[in-house]
């Protein structure tokens, strides 16, 4: 029961955060929302893994977390300096 409520809350969080990513007034808001979106998706995948009992989803959650972090760093570097790589 609690797991189902947590899943519903996270789905709502993902939808609202996706709205902020698409509609954010500044690029800083969009980058912050994108970082939070990747975290929320990773937690959502972990909760689905707990609900279904399949531990293979945890690898996907780890990949989503790593890609979310790297995309946040790359976007921030691009906005600050105009380049991602030196």
C-alpha positions, 0 to 999 in steps of 0.5 A: 500500500505504501509503495503504491502511494509512493509510486503515485507521488513520484509519478506526479513529481515527474510530471510536474518537474517535466513541466518545469523543464519545458516551461522554466523561465530561465536556463538555471531553472531548467537545469535544476529541474532536469537534475531533479528529474533524473533523481526522481526517475532513478528513485521511481525505477528503484521503487518499481524494482522493489514492487516487482522484485527484480533487481535488474532494474537497479542497474538502470537506476544507476545508469539514469543517475550517472547520465543525469549528473553528467548532463547537469554538469555539461549543461552548466559548463556550456552555459557558463563558458560556451564550451563543454570540453576544453 
